[in-house]
Amino acid sequence: MSASFFKIEKLVASLRTLRVLWGYLWNSDKKMRFRLICSVLFNLLGIIASICIPVIFSYIINSFSAHSFTTSEITWFLTLLVAYITVWFLSKIFVCLREIIIFPVMERGIRLLASKLFQHIQLLPFQHHLKRKTGETIGIIETAIQSFPPIVCSIAFALGPLILENLCGFMVISFICGISYSLILLMCLIFYVIITLWAFKRVLRPLRKANFSHLTANSKIVDSLLNFSSVKYFHTYNFEFQKIDDVLSHRERELTYSLIKDQMIRVYQIIILTVSFLLLMLYTGYNLIMNNLSLGEFIMIHTYMLQFAVPLEGFGQIFQTLNQSFVKMERALRVFKVPFEFKNKSIILDPNQPFHIVFDNVWFGYKKEAPILKGISFEILPNQTLAIIGETGSGKSTIVSLLLGFLEPWKGRILINGSDIKDINQESLIGLIGVVPQDVNLFNDTVAHNVLYANMSANKEMLMSAFTAASLKDTIEKFPQGFETIVGERGLQLSGGEKQRIGLARVILRHPKLYIFDEATSSLDLKTEKQIIKNIENISLNASTLIIAHRLSTVAFANQIILLDQGIIKNKDYNTLIKEANSLVT
């Protein structure tokens, strides 16, 4: 009973996958819907034409067997020849027309699915992206793109038409020659399908393991390439080579075993077809000798058998492709089960209102047994600057993630202009915040593009002003292509200080209501740091500002300074901290 339930559950899961994919195929574009209907129509016409070919050919043979031709019989014979070639042509051209019409529909479906997957992955929770494997994520999107056409084509244009064509053939043979011939063909088909399904059930588990090992190998390779600098710094080439060879070796074993299992299915199928073909030929040959069949009918049945045998051999391949594609697609569609980060929150922040932020007894940690923030409380007053200093791991950057709504506190509240951050629309919140993170991530594009990313509507004058404020203009102008210089993957062609100043320039271009500088000057030399601090002080006059730093010297101008130590605000004597910072600067 449990086994039967498992089969039903798998069938339901497959049908659910088909329903999801159908939504991308039968989309809102009426032109694409019309194309899909036309492709199905051409497919049906192609089936009808292929069914008619053996019948017309049998009439040609019977007409020729008469040995004597009158004028009318010659006309009829020539008409049959023309009809035979015409129907053969139509059977081929309908398939070509079907493919021409369906290509745009298929590619549109792939685009919609891949785009939806990409959007969903981007919107997944912050913590999901912290744990994700880039290579595996890329592999999921690639898998969806590769698996979509085989599933749709196998069911709509291979499996469905194959079954329909066989049923029509059985009806034609039954009508012309008698039901006994159709029963032999039908029993052949049923036995063939049963053996194929049984064999594929046995190969399904190795197939899943092979697919998983392939994704794992892909993930490891991408991870190693992304971290090429670490490999070169520590000269761990042999370790990386061995690691990748190990995962590829595992992939080799799993895939080889899966492919051997697949090929054994072909052996079973060929044996069944051979036995069925032998029985049918003996039976029809006997009836031909006994004059129960005409020569044309004998050839017609023989042609149908060959016409069915070739697609039936392909049935195994169709089912194999379908099985593999379903296994891969299941993994891709599983991404949709992870809920979005953004929820429908009603409160929209007023962009004209100054920011007033309150952390009220906030507790948070990535693991329940290890809290990072332990009941911290502080305020960021409108148009004022708050600085948080502390050692690495004290929870400073976690405060930024909480303030952006990426994480939610276990306990306590974060209030922005009197509203709980849990009820504030995240798009509205982030639209009024500008962040310079500790590690500035850049796109593999131009310097100008990376700065404009913060404000796509900015003009050239605004862009130049941001470059100047970030002390970046003179540096960039020395580059061969100037502001059109490509920064490389993750900005690797720039120095740490240049990347950090680009981060400063783009947040300046954004003109937010709240500036957040998370170790924004850690990669700068002392002279540039002093200039940047002065610039930060100037742009912070008409906005709320949160500065996170290790050194007091970088936050001397702050209106308020707090010391964070192991998730606890240890020192609330702000005047003492400011005096210490001022003494360090002087």
C-alpha positions as CSV (number, residue, x, y, z in Angstrom):
1,M,0.0,0.0,0.0
2,S,2.8,2.4,0.8
3,A,4.5,1.5,-2.5
4,S,1.3,2.3,-4.3
5,F,1.0,5.6,-2.4
6,F,4.5,6.5,-3.3
7,K,3.8,5.9,-7.1
8,I,0.7,8.1,-6.8
9,E,2.6,10.7,-5.0
10,K,5.3,10.7,-7.7
11,L,2.6,10.9,-10.4
12,V,1.0,13.9,-8.7
13,A,4.4,15.6,-8.3
14,S,5.1,15.1,-12.1
15,L,1.6,16.5,-13.0
16,R,2.3,19.4,-10.7
17,T,5.6,20.1,-12.5
18,L,3.8,19.9,-15.8
19,R,1.1,22.4,-14.6
20,V,3.8,24.8,-13.6
21,L,5.6,24.5,-16.9
22,W,2.4,24.8,-18.9
23,G,1.9,28.3,-17.4
24,Y,5.2,29.4,-19.1
25,L,4.2,27.8,-22.4
26,W,0.6,29.0,-22.5
27,N,1.5,32.5,-21.4
28,S,-0.4,35.8,-21.7
29,D,1.0,36.6,-25.2
30,K,-1.9,35.8,-27.6
31,K,0.5,35.5,-30.5
32,M,2.4,32.7,-28.7
33,R,-0.9,31.0,-27.8
34,F,-1.9,31.0,-31.5
35,R,1.4,29.6,-32.5
36,L,1.0,26.8,-29.9
37,I,-2.4,25.9,-31.3
38,C,-1.1,25.9,-34.9
39,S,1.8,23.7,-33.9
40,V,-0.6,21.1,-32.3
41,L,-2.8,21.3,-35.4
42,F,0.2,20.6,-37.8
43,N,1.2,17.8,-35.5
44,L,-2.2,16.2,-35.9
45,L,-2.1,16.7,-39.7
46,G,1.3,15.0,-39.8
47,I,0.0,12.0,-37.9
48,I,-3.0,11.6,-40.2
49,A,-0.6,11.9,-43.2
50,S,1.7,9.2,-41.9
51,I,-1.2,6.9,-41.1
52,C,-2.4,7.2,-44.7
53,I,0.9,6.4,-46.3
54,P,0.8,2.5,-45.7
55,V,-2.8,2.4,-46.8
56,I,-2.2,4.2,-50.1
57,F,0.9,2.0,-50.7
58,S,-1.2,-1.1,-50.2
59,Y,-3.7,0.1,-52.8
60,I,-0.8,0.7,-55.2
61,I,0.6,-2.8,-54.7
62,N,-2.9,-4.4,-55.2
63,S,-3.5,-2.3,-58.3
64,F,-0.2,-3.4,-59.8
65,S,-0.8,-7.0,-59.0
66,A,-3.7,-7.1,-61.4
67,H,-1.1,-7.4,-64.3
68,S,-3.6,-5.9,-66.8
69,F,-4.4,-2.2,-67.0
70,T,-7.3,-0.5,-68.7
71,T,-7.1,3.3,-69.3
72,S,-9.1,4.0,-66.2
73,E,-7.0,1.6,-64.1
74,I,-3.8,3.3,-65.4
75,T,-5.3,6.7,-64.4
76,W,-6.2,5.3,-60.9
77,F,-2.7,3.8,-60.5
78,L,-1.0,7.0,-61.4
79,T,-3.3,8.9,-59.2
80,L,-2.4,6.6,-56.3
81,L,1.3,7.2,-57.0
82,V,0.9,11.0,-57.0
83,A,-1.3,10.7,-53.8
84,Y,1.4,8.5,-52.2
85,I,4.2,11.0,-52.8
86,T,1.9,14.0,-51.9
87,V,0.9,12.4,-48.6
88,W,4.6,11.5,-47.9
89,F,5.6,15.1,-48.6
90,L,2.8,16.4,-46.4
91,S,3.8,14.1,-43.5
92,K,7.3,15.6,-43.6
93,I,6.4,19.2,-44.3
94,F,3.9,19.3,-41.4
95,V,6.6,18.3,-39.0
96,C,8.9,21.0,-40.3
97,L,6.1,23.6,-40.1
98,R,5.4,22.4,-36.5
99,E,9.0,22.9,-35.5
100,I,9.2,26.4,-37.2
101,I,6.1,27.5,-35.4
102,I,6.9,26.1,-32.0
103,F,10.5,27.4,-31.7
104,P,9.5,30.9,-30.7
105,V,6.9,29.5,-28.2
106,M,9.6,27.2,-26.6
107,E,12.2,30.0,-26.4
108,R,9.6,32.4,-24.8
109,G,8.7,29.7,-22.2
110,I,12.4,29.2,-21.4
111,R,13.0,32.9,-21.1
112,L,10.0,33.3,-18.8
113,L,11.0,30.4,-16.6
114,A,14.7,31.4,-16.4
115,S,13.8,35.0,-15.7
116,K,11.3,34.0,-13.0
117,L,13.9,31.7,-11.4
118,F,16.6,34.4,-11.4
119,Q,14.1,36.9,-9.9
120,H,13.1,34.5,-7.2
121,I,16.7,33.6,-6.3
122,Q,17.5,37.4,-6.0
123,L,14.6,37.9,-3.7
124,L,15.4,35.0,-1.4
125,P,16.2,35.8,2.2
126,F,19.5,37.4,3.1
127,Q,20.6,34.4,5.1
128,H,19.9,32.1,2.2
129,H,22.4,34.0,0.1
130,L,25.0,33.8,2.9
131,K,24.7,30.0,2.7
132,R,24.3,29.6,-1.1
133,K,26.8,28.0,-3.4
134,T,27.2,30.2,-6.5
135,G,28.1,27.3,-8.8
136,E,25.1,25.2,-7.7
137,T,22.8,28.3,-8.1
138,I,24.0,28.9,-11.7
139,G,23.6,25.2,-12.3
140,I,20.0,25.3,-11.2
141,I,19.1,28.0,-13.7
142,E,21.1,26.2,-16.5
143,T,19.3,23.0,-15.6
144,A,15.9,24.7,-16.0
145,I,16.9,26.1,-19.4
146,Q,18.1,22.6,-20.6
147,S,15.2,20.6,-19.2
148,F,12.3,22.7,-20.3
149,P,12.3,21.8,-24.1
150,P,12.7,18.0,-23.6
151,I,9.8,17.9,-21.2
152,V,7.5,19.9,-23.4
153,C,8.6,18.3,-26.7
154,S,8.6,14.7,-25.3
155,I,5.0,15.0,-24.1
156,A,3.4,17.3,-26.7
157,F,5.3,16.2,-29.8
158,A,6.8,12.8,-29.2
159,L,5.0,10.7,-26.5
160,G,1.5,12.0,-27.2
161,P,1.6,11.7,-31.0
162,L,3.3,8.3,-30.7
163,I,0.5,6.9,-28.7
164,L,-2.1,8.6,-30.9
165,E,-0.5,7.4,-34.1
166,N,-0.3,3.8,-32.8
167,L,-4.0,3.8,-31.8
168,C,-5.0,5.2,-35.2
169,G,-2.9,2.5,-36.9
170,F,-4.6,-0.2,-34.9
171,M,-8.0,1.1,-35.9
172,V,-7.0,1.2,-39.6
173,I,-5.5,-2.4,-39.5
174,S,-8.6,-3.7,-37.7
175,F,-10.9,-2.1,-40.2
176,I,-9.0,-3.4,-43.3
177,C,-7.5,-6.7,-42.2
178,G,-9.3,-7.7,-39.0
179,I,-8.8,-7.2,-35.3
180,S,-6.4,-10.1,-34.7
181,Y,-3.5,-8.2,-36.3
182,S,-4.2,-5.1,-34.2
183,L,-4.3,-7.2,-31.0
184,I,-0.8,-8.6,-31.8
185,L,0.5,-5.0,-32.3
186,L,-1.4,-3.8,-29.2
187,M,0.1,-6.6,-27.0
188,C,3.5,-5.7,-28.4
189,L,3.0,-2.1,-27.4
190,I,1.7,-2.8,-24.0
191,F,4.5,-5.3,-23.1
192,Y,7.0,-2.9,-24.5
193,V,5.8,0.0,-22.3
194,I,5.6,-2.2,-19.2
195,I,9.2,-3.4,-19.5
196,T,10.4,0.1,-20.3
197,L,8.6,1.6,-17.2
198,W,10.0,-1.2,-15.0
199,A,13.5,-0.7,-16.3
200,F,13.4,3.1,-15.9
201,K,12.1,2.7,-12.4
202,R,15.3,0.9,-11.6
203,V,17.5,3.5,-13.2
204,L,15.8,6.5,-11.6
205,R,17.8,6.4,-8.4
206,P,21.2,6.2,-10.2
207,L,20.0,9.0,-12.4
208,R,19.3,11.3,-9.5
209,K,22.6,10.5,-7.9
210,A,24.4,11.2,-11.2
211,N,22.6,14.5,-11.6
212,F,23.5,15.5,-8.0
213,S,27.1,14.6,-8.5
214,H,27.2,16.7,-11.7
215,L,25.8,19.8,-9.9
216,T,28.3,19.2,-7.0
217,A,31.2,19.1,-9.4
218,N,30.0,22.2,-11.2
219,S,29.7,24.0,-7.8
220,K,33.2,23.1,-6.7
221,I,34.8,24.2,-10.0
222,V,33.0,27.6,-9.9
223,D,33.9,28.1,-6.3
224,S,37.6,27.3,-7.0
225,L,37.7,29.7,-10.0
226,L,36.0,32.5,-7.9
227,N,38.7,32.1,-5.3
228,F,41.6,32.0,-7.7
229,S,43.5,34.7,-5.8
230,S,43.6,32.5,-2.6
231,V,44.9,29.6,-4.7
232,K,47.7,31.7,-6.1
233,Y,48.6,33.4,-2.7
234,F,49.0,30.1,-1.0
235,H,50.2,28.1,-4.1
236,T,47.7,25.3,-3.4
237,Y,47.3,24.2,-7.0
238,N,47.9,20.6,-6.3
239,F,45.3,20.6,-3.5
240,E,42.7,22.2,-5.8
241,F,43.6,19.9,-8.7
242,Q,43.1,16.9,-6.5
243,K,39.9,18.2,-5.0
244,I,38.3,18.9,-8.4
245,D,39.6,15.5,-9.7
246,D,38.0,13.8,-6.8
247,V,34.6,15.3,-7.4
248,L,34.9,14.6,-11.2
249,S,35.9,11.0,-10.4
250,H,32.7,10.7,-8.3
251,R,30.7,12.2,-11.1
252,E,32.4,9.8,-13.6
253,R,31.4,6.7,-11.5
254,E,27.8,7.8,-10.9
255,L,27.3,8.9,-14.5
256,T,28.9,5.7,-16.0
257,Y,26.7,3.5,-13.8
258,S,23.6,5.5,-14.9
259,L,24.5,5.3,-18.6
260,I,25.1,1.5,-18.5
261,K,21.7,1.1,-16.8
262,D,20.1,3.2,-19.5
263,Q,21.7,1.2,-22.3
264,M,20.5,-2.1,-20.8
265,I,17.0,-0.7,-21.2
266,R,17.7,-0.5,-25.0
267,V,18.7,-4.2,-25.0
268,Y,15.4,-5.2,-23.4
269,Q,13.4,-3.1,-25.9
270,I,15.2,-4.5,-29.0
271,I,14.5,-8.1,-27.7
272,I,10.8,-7.3,-27.3
273,L,10.5,-5.6,-30.7
274,T,12.3,-8.5,-32.4
275,V,10.1,-11.2,-30.9
276,S,7.0,-9.1,-31.6
277,F,8.1,-8.5,-35.2
278,L,8.8,-12.3,-35.7
279,L,5.4,-13.3,-34.4
280,L,3.5,-10.8,-36.5
281,M,5.4,-11.7,-39.7
282,L,4.8,-15.4,-39.2
283,Y,1.1,-14.8,-38.6
284,T,0.7,-12.4,-41.6
285,G,2.9,-14.7,-43.8
286,Y,0.7,-17.7,-43.0
287,N,-2.5,-15.7,-43.9
288,L,-0.9,-14.5,-47.1
289,I,-0.2,-18.1,-48.2
290,M,-3.7,-19.1,-47.2
291,N,-5.1,-16.1,-49.3
292,N,-6.6,-14.5,-46.2
293,L,-4.6,-11.4,-47.0
294,S,-3.7,-9.6,-50.2
295,L,-0.1,-8.7,-51.0
296,G,-0.9,-5.1,-50.5
297,E,-2.4,-5.7,-47.0
298,F,0.6,-7.9,-46.1
299,I,2.9,-5.0,-47.0
300,M,0.7,-2.5,-45.3
301,I,0.9,-4.4,-42.0
302,H,4.7,-4.9,-42.5
303,T,5.0,-1.1,-43.1
304,Y,2.9,-0.3,-40.0
305,M,5.1,-2.6,-37.9
306,L,8.3,-0.8,-39.2
307,Q,6.6,2.5,-38.8
308,F,5.7,1.7,-35.2
309,A,9.0,-0.1,-34.4
310,V,11.2,3.0,-35.1
311,P,9.1,5.3,-32.9
312,L,8.9,2.6,-30.3
313,E,12.7,2.3,-30.2
314,G,12.6,6.1,-29.7
315,F,10.0,5.7,-27.0
316,G,12.7,4.4,-24.7
317,Q,14.8,7.5,-25.5
318,I,11.8,9.7,-25.1
319,F,11.0,8.2,-21.7
320,Q,14.7,8.4,-20.7
321,T,14.9,12.1,-21.7
322,L,11.6,12.8,-19.9
323,N,12.8,11.1,-16.8
324,Q,16.1,12.9,-16.7
325,S,14.5,16.2,-17.4
326,F,11.9,15.7,-14.7
327,V,14.6,14.9,-12.2
328,K,16.6,18.0,-13.1
329,M,13.5,20.2,-13.2
330,E,12.3,19.1,-9.8
331,R,15.5,20.5,-8.3
332,A,15.1,23.8,-10.2
333,L,11.4,24.2,-9.2
334,R,12.3,23.4,-5.6
335,V,13.7,27.0,-5.5
336,F,10.2,28.4,-5.7
337,K,9.3,26.7,-2.4
338,V,11.7,29.0,-0.5
339,P,9.6,32.0,0.5
340,F,10.3,35.5,-0.7
341,E,12.2,38.0,1.4
342,F,9.8,40.8,0.6
343,K,6.4,40.7,2.2
344,N,3.4,43.0,1.7
345,K,4.1,45.7,4.3
346,S,1.8,48.6,4.5
347,I,3.9,51.5,5.8
348,I,5.6,53.7,3.2
349,L,8.2,56.1,4.6
350,D,7.9,59.7,3.8
351,P,11.1,60.8,1.8
352,N,10.7,64.4,3.0
353,Q,10.7,63.4,6.7
354,P,14.1,63.2,8.6
355,F,15.1,59.7,9.9
356,H,14.8,59.0,13.6
357,I,15.9,55.4,14.4
358,V,15.5,53.6,17.7
359,F,16.9,50.3,18.7
360,D,14.9,49.1,21.7
361,N,16.4,46.1,23.6
362,V,17.3,44.3,20.4
363,W,18.5,40.6,20.6
364,F,19.8,38.7,17.6
365,G,22.0,35.8,16.5
366,Y,22.5,33.5,13.6
367,K,22.2,30.5,15.9
368,K,19.9,30.3,18.9
369,E,22.6,29.1,21.2
370,A,25.0,32.0,20.2
371,P,23.4,35.5,20.3
372,I,25.4,38.3,18.7
373,L,23.5,41.3,20.0
374,K,22.3,41.1,23.6
375,G,19.6,43.6,24.4
376,I,21.2,46.7,22.8
377,S,19.4,50.1,22.8
378,F,20.4,53.3,21.1
379,E,19.0,56.2,19.0
380,I,20.1,57.8,15.7
381,L,18.6,61.3,15.9
382,P,17.5,63.2,12.8
383,N,20.3,64.9,10.9
384,Q,22.9,63.7,13.4
385,T,25.8,61.2,13.3
386,L,26.1,58.1,15.4
387,A,29.3,56.2,15.5
388,I,29.7,52.6,16.6
389,I,33.1,51.3,17.4
390,G,34.2,47.9,18.5
391,E,36.3,44.9,17.8
392,T,35.7,42.4,14.9
393,G,32.8,40.1,15.7
394,S,31.2,42.4,18.2
395,G,28.0,42.7,16.1
396,K,28.5,46.1,14.3
397,S,27.8,44.8,10.7
398,T,24.8,42.8,12.1
399,I,23.3,46.1,13.2
400,V,23.4,47.3,9.5
401,S,21.7,44.1,8.2
402,L,19.0,44.5,10.9
403,L,18.5,48.2,10.0
404,L,18.1,47.3,6.3
405,G,15.5,44.7,7.1
406,F,17.6,41.8,5.9
407,L,17.3,40.2,9.3
408,E,14.7,40.3,12.0
409,P,15.5,40.6,15.7
410,W,14.7,37.7,18.0
411,K,13.4,40.2,20.6
412,G,13.0,43.9,20.9
413,R,12.0,46.5,18.3
414,I,13.6,48.7,15.7
415,L,11.6,51.8,15.2
416,I,12.0,54.2,12.2
417,N,10.1,57.5,12.6
418,G,7.9,55.7,15.2
419,S,7.0,52.7,13.0
420,D,8.2,49.2,13.7
421,I,10.6,48.1,10.9
422,K,8.6,44.8,10.6
423,D,5.7,46.8,9.2
424,I,7.7,49.1,6.8
425,N,7.8,48.4,3.1
426,Q,11.4,47.3,2.4
427,E,11.6,48.9,-1.0
428,S,10.5,52.2,0.6
429,L,13.1,51.7,3.4
430,I,16.1,50.8,1.3
431,G,15.2,53.6,-1.2
432,L,16.1,56.1,1.5
433,I,19.3,54.5,2.7
434,G,22.8,54.6,1.2
435,V,25.4,52.0,2.3
436,V,29.1,51.8,1.8
437,P,29.9,48.2,3.0
438,Q,33.2,47.0,4.3
439,D,33.7,44.9,1.2
440,V,32.5,46.8,-1.9
441,N,31.2,44.5,-4.6
442,L,31.4,45.8,-8.1
443,F,30.0,44.6,-11.4
444,N,32.4,43.5,-14.2
445,D,31.5,46.8,-16.0
446,T,32.8,50.3,-16.3
447,V,33.7,52.6,-13.4
448,A,30.8,55.0,-14.5
449,H,28.3,52.1,-14.6
450,N,29.2,51.0,-11.1
451,V,28.7,54.4,-9.6
452,L,25.5,55.1,-11.6
453,Y,24.1,51.9,-10.3
454,A,23.1,53.7,-7.1
455,N,21.1,56.3,-9.1
456,M,20.4,55.5,-12.7
457,S,18.7,58.8,-13.4
458,A,21.8,60.9,-12.4
459,N,23.3,63.2,-15.0
460,K,27.0,63.7,-15.9
461,E,27.3,66.7,-13.6
462,M,26.0,64.8,-10.6
463,L,28.3,61.9,-11.5
464,M,31.4,64.1,-11.6
465,S,30.4,65.8,-8.3
466,A,30.2,62.3,-6.7
467,F,33.6,61.4,-8.1
468,T,35.1,64.6,-6.7
469,A,33.5,64.1,-3.2
470,A,35.0,60.6,-3.1
471,S,38.5,61.9,-4.0
472,L,38.3,59.6,-7.1
473,K,38.2,61.9,-10.1
474,D,41.9,62.5,-10.5
475,T,42.7,58.8,-10.0
476,I,40.2,57.6,-12.6
477,E,41.2,60.2,-15.1
478,K,44.7,58.6,-15.1
479,F,43.2,55.2,-16.3
480,P,43.7,54.5,-20.0
481,Q,39.9,54.5,-20.7
482,G,39.1,56.9,-17.9
483,F,35.6,56.5,-16.5
484,E,34.9,53.8,-19.1
485,T,37.6,51.5,-17.7
486,I,36.3,48.0,-17.0
487,V,36.9,47.1,-13.3
488,G,37.0,43.3,-13.8
489,E,35.1,40.6,-12.0
490,R,34.2,41.8,-8.5
491,G,36.5,44.8,-9.2
492,L,39.7,42.8,-9.1
493,Q,41.5,45.2,-11.4
494,L,41.2,48.0,-8.9
495,S,43.0,48.4,-5.6
496,G,41.1,48.1,-2.3
497,G,41.2,51.8,-1.8
498,E,39.8,52.5,-5.3
499,K,37.0,50.0,-4.8
500,Q,36.1,51.7,-1.5
501,R,36.1,55.1,-3.1
502,I,33.8,53.9,-5.8
503,G,31.5,52.7,-3.1
504,L,31.6,56.1,-1.5
505,A,30.9,57.8,-4.8
506,R,27.8,55.8,-5.6
507,V,26.3,56.3,-2.1
508,I,27.0,60.1,-2.4
509,L,25.2,60.0,-5.8
510,R,22.2,58.4,-4.2
511,H,21.5,61.4,-1.7
512,P,19.8,59.2,0.9
513,K,18.1,60.2,4.1
514,L,20.4,57.8,6.1
515,Y,24.1,57.2,5.3
516,I,25.6,54.0,6.6
517,F,29.4,53.7,6.4
518,D,30.6,50.3,7.4
519,E,34.4,50.6,7.7
520,A,34.3,52.8,4.7
521,T,37.9,54.0,5.0
522,S,39.6,50.9,6.1
523,S,41.5,50.4,2.8
524,L,42.6,54.0,2.4
525,D,45.9,55.7,3.1
526,L,46.0,58.2,5.9
527,K,46.0,61.3,3.7
528,T,43.0,60.1,1.6
529,E,41.2,58.9,4.7
530,K,41.4,62.4,6.2
531,Q,40.0,63.9,3.0
532,I,37.2,61.3,2.8
533,I,36.3,61.9,6.5
534,K,36.0,65.6,5.8
535,N,33.7,64.8,2.8
536,I,31.6,62.4,4.8
537,E,31.3,65.1,7.5
538,N,30.0,67.6,4.9
539,I,27.5,65.3,3.2
540,S,26.2,64.1,6.5
541,L,25.1,67.6,7.6
542,N,21.5,67.3,6.2
543,A,21.0,63.5,6.8
544,S,21.2,60.9,9.6
545,T,24.4,59.0,9.6
546,L,25.6,55.7,11.0
547,I,29.4,55.1,11.0
548,I,30.9,51.8,11.9
549,A,34.7,51.8,12.6
550,H,37.5,50.2,14.5
551,R,39.4,53.4,15.1
552,L,38.2,56.4,17.1
553,S,40.2,58.7,14.8
554,T,37.7,58.2,11.9
555,V,34.6,59.2,13.9
556,A,35.7,62.2,15.9
557,F,33.1,64.4,14.2
558,A,30.2,62.2,15.3
559,N,27.5,63.6,17.6
560,Q,27.4,60.4,19.5
561,I,29.8,57.4,19.9
562,I,29.0,54.1,21.4
563,L,31.3,51.2,22.2
564,L,30.1,47.7,21.3
565,D,31.8,44.8,23.0
566,Q,30.6,41.2,22.4
567,G,27.1,42.4,21.6
568,I,26.7,44.7,24.5
569,I,27.0,48.5,24.7
570,K,29.8,48.7,27.3
571,N,30.5,52.4,27.5
572,K,27.9,55.1,27.4
573,D,30.2,57.9,28.4
574,Y,30.1,59.5,25.0
575,N,31.9,62.7,25.9
576,T,34.9,60.7,27.1
577,L,35.0,58.7,23.8
578,I,34.8,61.9,21.7
579,K,37.6,63.5,23.7
580,E,39.7,60.4,23.0
581,A,38.9,60.6,19.3
582,N,39.8,64.2,19.1
583,S,43.1,63.7,20.8
584,L,43.9,60.9,18.3
585,V,43.2,63.2,15.4
586,T,45.3,66.0,16.6
